Amino acid sequence: MAQYDYLIVGSGLYGAVFAHEAKEKGKKCLVIEKRNHIGGNIYCKNMDGINVHYYGGHIFHTSIKKIWDYVNQFVEFNNYVNSPIANYKGELYNLPFNMNTFHQMWGVVTPKEAEIKIAEQRAVIKHEPQNLEEQAISLVGTDIYEKLIKGYTEKQWGRTCKELPAFIIKRLPVRYTYDNNYFNDRYQGVPVGGYNVLIENLLKGVEVRLECDFNKDKAKWKALADKVVYTGAIDEYFDYKFGELEYRGLHFEIEKYDEANYQGVAAVNYTDAETPYTRIIEHKHFEFGTQPVTYITKEYPADWYKGEEAYYPVNDAKNEALYQQYAELADKEPNTIFGGRLGEYKYYDMDKVIDSALQLVEKKLK
Ligand code: UDP
């Protein structure tokens, strides 16, 4: 008999939700975490009373009522609505692409005028969009593509828009209304007191060991439990036997300013190709902070090298095919379940991660 029913590798949202549910169902769980803190990439560090989203800004949004009710059991969410500003060489535009953006770009006032403008520009695309560039132009035309999409996207992904899949840009709403809400989802907010409250409450009563790297001694860790829920990178679990999956990396530069309000909004996207960072996050605005100081994070996209934190899976055809090979191996590991952004190599939003963990619970923990 192993000491634990479940060893959960990684204390991000997927691992924390699974651990909570398994504990509730009487399972003995051990969560191990490679870093020196819990929460994965939603971890916040409190600095002068401001919850700094340490691995980049996170805004919770969902249309799934079950998931909204679920997270609200653990923490209260505020009424933050994400409305980022795009800065293109000093010109400011509202995001996502909506009537405000169209007015700022072309001076159009009515939805009909905006539709005519976009229809003219979209005419260059004569077939079903095959890549992100064609998809973007067919959604919003060439001007918005050139000023607000091309530079940002190519910096973020380190690839040209012609090489990227169309679905990435479909994440963003395009609206013919004067509505700057970045998301279409019914429910949205940021946890009052930061994301750590959510993670800490999920993991209440669960044994957690920090600074333990599963992949450094797989056999030792596996021997501790009947089953493993693994939320790390799937290729690392299999010692990269088919080769390395590619990820996109990020570097963050946190700066403190002795002023109450640095940029007047939580997120400003720098959409030109030359500015080396993609966005500046001013954390206090996520919680309507009134502190006399402020913290900002500049987010620099970066090539990713083995051993660094992986942020975004690169879901192009080559990497998808490689992932499928690993997924087939994973199916043959009866006692290990692979989950989350890295375990499933999927560009998951937070609500989808929770949904996926709860589906696993349904399947495995009846
Ligand atoms: N995007 C863009 N311009 C922007 C913001 C986003 O072109 O100002 C595109 C870009 O291709 C990006 C995608 O939309 O990869 C998704 O952006 P989102 O903000 O949803 O990404 P995340 O917050 O997950 O990094």
Residues whose N, C-alpha, C, O or C-beta is under 5 A from the ligand:
A	BS01	UDP	A86 L148 I149 Y152 T153 Q156 I168 I169 R171 N269
